[in-house]
Amino acid sequence: MKRLHHYHIAEQTEWDFIIIGGGATGLGTALDATSRGFKTLLVEQSDFAKGTSSRSTKLVHGGVRYLAQGDIGLVKHALKERGLMQQNAGHLVNKEEFIIPCYDWFSVAKYLTGLTLYDWLAGKYSFGKSKYLSKKEVISVMPGIKTKGLKGGIRYFDGKFDDARLAVNIAQTAVENGATLINYMKVTNLLKDSKGNITGVETEDTLTGKTLKLNGKVVINATGVFVDEILQMNNPQSKKMVRPSQGVHVVLDKSFLKSESALMIPKTSDGRVLFAVPWHKHVLVGTTDTPLDEHSLEPRALKEEVEFILNTASAYFNQQPTEKDILSVFSGLRPLAAPTNAGSNSTKEISRDHKLVVSAKGLITITGGKWTTYRRMAEETVDLAITHAGLETKACVTKTLKIHGNTDTHGENHLDIYGSDRAKIEALALSNPEWNKKLHPDFPYLEAEVVWSARNEMAETVEDILSRRLRILFIDAHAAKAMAPKVASLLAKELTADESWIENQISTFNALADGYLYKAN
């Protein structure tokens, strides 16, 4: 999957669909449209899943808290999608055991009742049955849990995945099904005809500066927190459609949880839920819900958000995490539907579900939603686009469409995350003794993985590799900085880049990684 090859195709084709945005929603829409047989182009201003879609809590779930809010329909649909995701991307979507520790008997009854309903709503897509665990059983499953006052716990099952890797695999699947995808291609304007209908996009390649005009029958705005910028290209007076809400995560050593099970804290001081999830042999703790008035590609955690996560976790962990224990901290921005009264500051009253609107003739905007429901959102988007643009009616096929790499083997080898590509990466590592070396003594990642990602996963920068292909920046920012020089030199060979490119890549990456190292102000 080489970027340059796609570039040439883009100029020569009259597209049915032009999709702006390479996160979960845009990629899902590209896969849905191309697998129905439409000529499909997707452009992304940075790398695939650069924004919100690489910064989730890594859960594939129906949404236990939506159940508490009484949104039964939303939960039922999401649980079905969770089941389909596991069937279609078995190498990335794992069943995970979650424990809710209970410190009073009322909580035991309440959560067991709610989660029994959760299981029932999943129907044939159930991941397993919820049950009560005694205090002794909870401690044996999760030795890191605070025992004082513990009455027991509720065990339930949900899904866990690697978000950015799934994004890359969906991109590969879309390409295999005939789509053209280009990262580092920013939309700078919309094309219009004499009647004001949207007929395509103007783009600029952010790596080379080259500009292109691309024509399409329908343009899909799937840019997350950036949707308003695209809408303003059509109408500078358009009202804001989204308000960003920040979700922060901190990553700690696995010794804090000492468990393969995940912890679910059902009621935080701000009325949310908090998760501590084992992920890539570390513990991911989050998240927050902070309304913001601005958005960026690299949002930064606020001091009070990090303190909130550490304080909440400390009430449940035997070993209390402090700021110096944070290995990496990252933030994602949810594109929540903007409240109609401008004075509202609570994200709880802002819509969490997705919103699909015809923004202009030829322009459809999809925003909101969550990773678990990406496939269903894409189906709805393509269905609306077919009607709106008068395209040939073709049925959706993604319910049973396998994602690139799909297998159902989950071993201890870190290469299992590549699914069916694992054997090809192992062969690549053996083809050159250098490539079989580790990038860092404390981590299993091989040099061959960098070469593989450059050749097959459209990785263009050190950040693409260390942030989204290997996930190391999200796990341990210091280790990521240590790996940067080797990654830069391996990439340079693949991309035929020179010494000054290598130096620039290392310094750019180090500056970025410093933002993931938590420093209290």
Buried (B, 14 or more C-beta within 10 A) or exposed (E): BEBEEBBEEBEEBEBBBBBBBBBBBBBBBBBBBBBBEBBBBBBBBBBBBBBBBBBBBBBBBBBBBBBBEEBEEBBBBBBBBBBBBBBBBBBBBBBBBBBBBBBEEEBBEBBBEBBBBBBEBBEEBBBBEBBBBEBEBBBEBBEBBBEEEBBBBBBBBBBBBBBBBBBBBBBBBBBEBEBBBBBBBBBEBBBBEEEEEBBBBBBBBBEEEEEBEBBBBBBBBBBBBBBBBBBEBBEEEBEEBBBBBBBBBBBBBBEBBBBEBBBBBBBBEEEBBBBBBBBBEBBBBBBBBBBBEEBEEEBBBBEEBBEBBBEBBBEBBBBBBEBEBBBBBBBBBBBBBBBEEEEBEEBEEBEBBBBBBBBBBBBBBBBBBBBBBBBBBBBBBBBBBBEBBEBEEEEBBBEEBBBBBBBEEBEEEBBBBBBEBBEEBBEBBEEEEEBBEEBBEEBBBBBBBBBBBBEBBBBBBBBBBBBBBBBBBBBBBEBBBBBBBBBBBBBBEBBEBEEEBBEBBBEBBBEBBEBBBBEEE
